[in-house]
Amino acid sequence: MFKKYFQVQTILMIVFIASGLFAQKQVVHISALDNSFGPNVMPDAEGFVLIDLNHKVPFQYNMFREGVEIMEGWPVSESGPTNRGGIFGNLDEDPELEIIYNIGNKTYAFNVDGTYVEGWPKSVANSPQYGSPAYGDIDGDGYEEIVINCRVVGTGNTGKIYAFEKDGTTVTGFPVTASGGPTRTPALADLDDDGAMEIIVELRSYPDGYVCVYHGDGSIMEGWPVAMDYIPGSAAAVGDITGDGVPEIIAESYYKVWAFDINGNVLEGFPYEPGANRVFSYSSPVLADMDGNGMREILVGDHSSSAGNGAVHVIKNDGSSLPGWPKFVSNWIYGPPSVADIDNDGSPDVAVGDQVLSGVPSDYVYGWNKDGETLDGFPIGPMWAINSQIIIADLDGDDLLELMFDDNTGEGIYNGYNHDGTVMDGWPIYVTGTSFFSNPFVTDIDGDGMLNINGNGYDSNSGEAWIYLWTGDVPFNLEKAALPVLQYNVRHTGVSDENTNPVVSVDEPMKTTLLELACLPNPCTDFCRIQVSGPICSGSIISVYDEFGKLITEIPLKESGISGVELDTESYASGVYFVRLYASSQPGQACKLVVTK
């Protein structure tokens, strides 16, 4: 099923001494750059770039090694660039997950063997490659849709929002022509508690910036759009930061961080201003309870338009800074912060990388605990620029967290580091082209219980994106997948404890074979009968999960022979649920239940 991947890296004998310590930096407009900087240059939201004045053409790594195992059928190449990486979801009738990417002017869906999912790819009018797709039920029919932000290259002031069913057909009401260019990646969340997710985007209409909320039929939610003070460059985050159980929307303009309630009203204490000459571009907000008071804070990275440094801010729900923050880093921050218990001490930590255009490794990955104190083994570096959000999960089967992130040399590299800042065995892993700005993801894509890793490279010479799927050769540890995909989940809410994502199946080992599990009626409305035929062992349990793997209820089974239970679904939202039977050491039984209202 797998093949070995070998790659010879170009050998250049170059010695760098104290490469990042004495760099002289300057902020310049992209229009002033010459071609020596290459194609992979991402100016900030206003068109400025941070450069190292000692810049040279990046050298290539001096290395010959055997890489990780690539799954059969991969990599695949498609014409056009891609930014922010892909997502995963279940688009068809087979049990495996599929991989969804924005590349060039199309959205692709790939099977586990690298072939196209039937009905895909889909062409769109504008360039979607600047953001990742989003996956969630936007029309309340119990099945997820795929949502795409598209904006015209150049000014980025115009664009559209597309929504597709799993089979590639267009959702009624879409595409929507936005009154501005939708920036980066859409976020999906049910704001009005009607069982359907809304689409939350930031819009650029230079010099104006807006936040807008769309229903699943393409209409705009009452109270939106709302104006910010200036253009945005990032995506929004959606989650409850006030503790009332109702989500808020967090968005950034170039100059400020904004917090809105679901009706579009600005929360008291906002907008938050980071300080003189400090601005925001692509570091989308992340929401996490950092101080343990039961309410989430806002974490976001910025960059200085004068000093050339960056900072991570932690903002409370009243617009004030959490004590011990912000924390400053040497260069600009483009990636969203990553929050997880990196050092396994029971409290949240923060990791982020910085970036500067340089001919030598000049950047670092920084790590702090909740109080802003530096973690042991950090910062990691010097290394090449980090533009993506750092993935945090158990990548080597040791039940501890590791960090995976892009590396923006001329060679395509994804780095892997242990929680203590040491390099993981067998890493980095390589792609064709460069991993510039491309978020990887990790999951169990084919249901074999083993870790899979997705990433991509872009070869500017051929104009092709190369999409990879690897096996990590270790079990996939769902409990330790703290940040498995951009902004924690395929809905991109940015909420650190919402890392629930689609799974291949919910099968578990059981104590006996000769079992049959059925849900009747299916679909159902207010109730269904879960029937199990076969010898039932004491201690067997029926469990019900929602489509994102969240446990809804557990029902113990104590009788032998034919057993059945009534499941009250009156309070269930419309959607797809999974019912599974726990027993002992044989493959488990599961069925899919659709609840309609």
Residue, then its C-alpha position, 0 to 999 in steps of 0.5 A: m500500500f505504501k512506497k518509500y520516498f527518496q529525495v536528494q537535496t542539492i549540496l552547497m557547502i555554506v557556513f553561517i555564523a550567528s546568522g540571525l543575531f546581527a541581521q539588519k532589517q527594513v520594512v519596504h513596499i513590495s513594489a520596491l523588491d527586485n526578482s532576486f527575492g523569488p516568487n514566494v513573497m507575501p506582503d502584509a495586508e498593506g503591501f509591505v514586506l520585512i527584509d533582512l538587508n543581508h538577503k541572499v538567494p536562499f541556499q539549499y539544504n545539504m542532505f541526503r536521506e530517506g523520507v517518511e512513507i508516502m501513501e499509494g497514489w500520492p503525491v498528486s499535482e495540479s496546476g496553480p498555487t495553494n495557500r493555508g493548506g487543505i481539510f478533510g471530510n467524508l464526501d461519499e459513501d465509502p468509509e474513508l475521509e476525503i481531502i479538500y483543497n483550493i488550488g489555482n481557480k478550482t476546489y479539489a476533492f481527493n479520495v484516499d488513493g489520490t483520485y478525484v471524488e466523483g463530481w469534483p473538482k469545481s471551477v470558481a470565478n476568482s482565486p480561492q487559493y489564499g484560504s482553506p476550504a471550510y466544512g460544515d452543515i450550513d443549511g440544516d439538512g444534516y449533511e455538510e457543505i464545503v464553503i470557499n472564499c474567493r477574491v480577485v488577485g491584485t487589489g483583492n477588493t472584490g470576490k465571491i463566496y461559493a458553497f457546494e454540496k458533497d457531490g459537487t452541486t452548488v448550494t441554492g443561493f450561491p455563489v454570493t457576490a460579496s461587497g468586498g473581497p473575502t479575506r483568507t478562510p471562512a469560519l462556520a458556526d451556528l450563531d442563531d441556534d437554528g441547527a444550521m451554521e452561518i458563514i463568517v467572513e472578513l471583507r476588504s473594500y479598500p480602504d474599508g473593512y467589514v465583517c459579514v455573516y451569511h446564512g446557508d441560503g446566501s442571505i445576510m444575517e440581520g445586523w450584518p455587515v458591520a464596519m471596522d476602521y480599516i481593511p482586514g487581512s485575516a480570517a475571523a474566529v467564532g466562540d464564546i468569550t463572555g461565558d454566556g453560552v452564546p458565541e462572539i465573533i472576533a475579527e482584525s482590521y489592520y490596526k485593531v482587534w474587534a469583538f462583536d456579539i451575534n447581532g453585530n454590536v461591538l463588545e464593551g472594551f473593544p476594539y483593542e489597539p496593540g500600540a504605536n506602529r503595531v498592525f495585524s495581517y494574517s495571524s487569525p485570532v485564536l480563542a482559549d481559556m488561558d487563566g482558568n476562569g472559565m472564559r476564553e481569551i483572544l490570542v493574536g500575533d502582530h507585526s511592527s511597521s517600524a521596529g520590524n519585530g512581532a508580538v503575541h497578544v492575549i486579550k481578555n473579554d473586556g479588551s484588556s491584556l492578560p498579565g504577562w502579555p504581550k510577548f515580543v519576538s524578533n520578526w513579524i508574525y503571520g501564523p495564528p498562535s497555537v495553544a495546547d498543553i505542550d509540556n504536559d503540565g495540565s495548563p495551556d501553552v502558546a507556540v508561534g513562529d516568526q518570519v523575515l525575508s532573509g538569505v540565512p535562517s533568521d527565524y524561531v519558534y517560540g513557546w511560552n506557558k500561560d503566564g508568558e514564561t518561556l518553555d524549556g527548550f524554546p525558542i527553537g532555531p534559527m530556521w527559515a520563515i514560519n508562516s503557517q499555524i503550528i500543528i500540535a499532536d502526538l506525531d511519534g506515538d509517545d503519548l506526548l505532543e509534537l510540533m509540525f510547521d512549514d519551512n520556507t526555503g527553496e526546498g519544500i520542508y515540514n519540520g517536526y519537533n518534540h515538546d522539549g524543542t528537540v528535533m523528531d527522529g526522521w524529520p524533516i519531511y520533504v515536498t516538491g517545491t516549497s511549503f510556503f504558507s501551507n498548513p499541514f493537517v493530521t488525522d486517520i484518513d483511512g480508518d486503519g487506526m494509524l496517523n496520516i499527515n497531509g501537506n503540500g508544496y508549490d513549484s513556481n517553475s512548473g506552476e504546479a501544487w504537489i499534494y502529499l499524504w503520508t503515513g506516520d507509522v504510529p497509531f493516531n492518538l485522537e486525544k492528543a490531536a490538540l491542533p490537528v488542522l488550521q484553526y483547530n477544526v475544519r469549520h475554522t472557528g479558532v477555538s482551542d477546545e473545539n478540535t472535534n473533526p470528522v472521523v472515518s468511523v466510530d467502530e470499537p472492539m467488542k466482546t463477541t461477533l455474530l452481532e447486528l446493530a440497527c436503528l429504526p426508523n432511519p431517518c427519524t424525527d423524535f425517537c428511534r429504536i436501537q436494536v442489537s441481535g446476537p449474544i450480548c455480554s454484560g458491560s456492553i454499551i451503546s454510544v451515540y456520537d454527533e458527526f464531529g465525534k462528540l459523545i451525546t449519550e451512553i446506554p448500557l446493555k445487560e441482557s443476553g439475546i435480542s436487545g433493544v433500547e429506545l433513543d429519544t431524539e426529540s432534543y437532537a438537532s437535525g444531522v448525522y449521528f453515529v451509533r456504536l456498540y462497545a463490546s470486547s476484542q473483535p471489530g465493533q458494530a456501528c451504524k449511521l443515524v440521520v435525525t430530521k426535523 
